[in-house]
Amino acid sequence: MADGSWEARRSADSFTVADRTFRSRLIVGTGKYKDYAENAAAAEAAGAEIVTVAVRRVNLSNPNEPMLVDYLRPDRFTFLPNTAGCFTGEDAVRTLRLAREAGGWNLVKLEVLSDPDTLYPDMVETLHALELLIADGFDVMVYCSDDPVMARRLEDAGAAAIMPLGAPIGSGLGIQNRLNIRLIAEQARVPVLVDAGVGTASDAAIAMELGCDGVLMNTAIAEARDPVRMARAMKLAVEAGREAFLAGRMPVRTYGAASSPTSGYIS
Ligand SMILES: CC(=O)[C@@H](O)[C@H](O)COP(=O)(O)O
């Protein structure tokens, strides 16, 4: 997209990251599923075009074990390698360099965690790693805190997409700071996708209503009683949230306003 402004992004029927255009605004993960078959069925039901893969945790190369690529075929899905489990920028950069050597992936998701309890991103390490990866020619989608100032710093450093958390990874708490997510979406000139913390369909719809370009989620689908059905619900929620955003919501009022006014409307 030549003009990445919010005004241009807000009306587009697809989103573009590093010259690749996607119609589906829902990215799904590949962890915590019963097996790869269930994972694949959920990704299909979600209508996802991108699946994110924790390259250090998923079997991509040992043919003696079940392999992800036999179920989620690379000719059907764009694989987005991520650095889940990395707690230093150096480790994350090393992981993505190995992923590129193994699979040729250049579009990647950077995620540098701070501590194992909150799983919050370490933004100092993340920014440092981002700079190294950009210098290395990667296109980097960046998992980050919901801080608009930090989001701008990442964009200035060359991030291909900004991915603020809704809540801690795997918490299912939903979006904790709607104001910040909205500010980040408004100011960015690259796609903004809420990543982590979505618990159910309404959370995904809220992310889209706030003006985000998309949503990435894993646990909400993988840990649902019926993952395939939840994946379908998430697809519909993302689409509904996007439609509501484009339609433009009514103003919020402090006081009541009669639904059958006596003037000012057609009778
Ligand atoms: C799959 C992935 O990339 C995770 O690191 C991501 O942040 C998802 O978080 P949830 O499991 O909370 O959706």
PDBQT file of the ligand as one rigid body, heavy atoms in Angstrom, charges set to zero:
ROOT
HETATM    1  C1  LIG A 301       1.203 -17.869  18.837  1.00  0.00    +0.000 C 
HETATM    2  C2  LIG A 301       1.937 -16.687  19.264  1.00  0.00    +0.000 C 
HETATM    3  O1  LIG A 301       2.598 -16.037  18.511  1.00  0.00    +0.000 OA
HETATM    4  C3  LIG A 301       1.829 -16.312  20.677  1.00  0.00    +0.000 C 
HETATM    5  O2  LIG A 301       3.090 -15.960  21.142  1.00  0.00    +0.000 OA
HETATM    6  C4  LIG A 301       0.854 -15.210  20.739  1.00  0.00    +0.000 C 
HETATM    7  O3  LIG A 301       1.325 -14.119  21.385  1.00  0.00    +0.000 OA
HETATM    8  C5  LIG A 301      -0.509 -15.665  21.076  1.00  0.00    +0.000 C 
HETATM    9  O4  LIG A 301      -1.044 -15.308  22.323  1.00  0.00    +0.000 OA
HETATM   10  P1  LIG A 301      -2.423 -15.964  22.808  1.00  0.00    +0.000 P 
HETATM   11  O5  LIG A 301      -2.141 -17.422  23.002  1.00  0.00    +0.000 OA
HETATM   12  O6  LIG A 301      -2.769 -15.255  24.094  1.00  0.00    +0.000 OA
HETATM   13  O7  LIG A 301      -3.423 -15.740  21.739  1.00  0.00    +0.000 OA
ENDROOT
TORSDOF 0
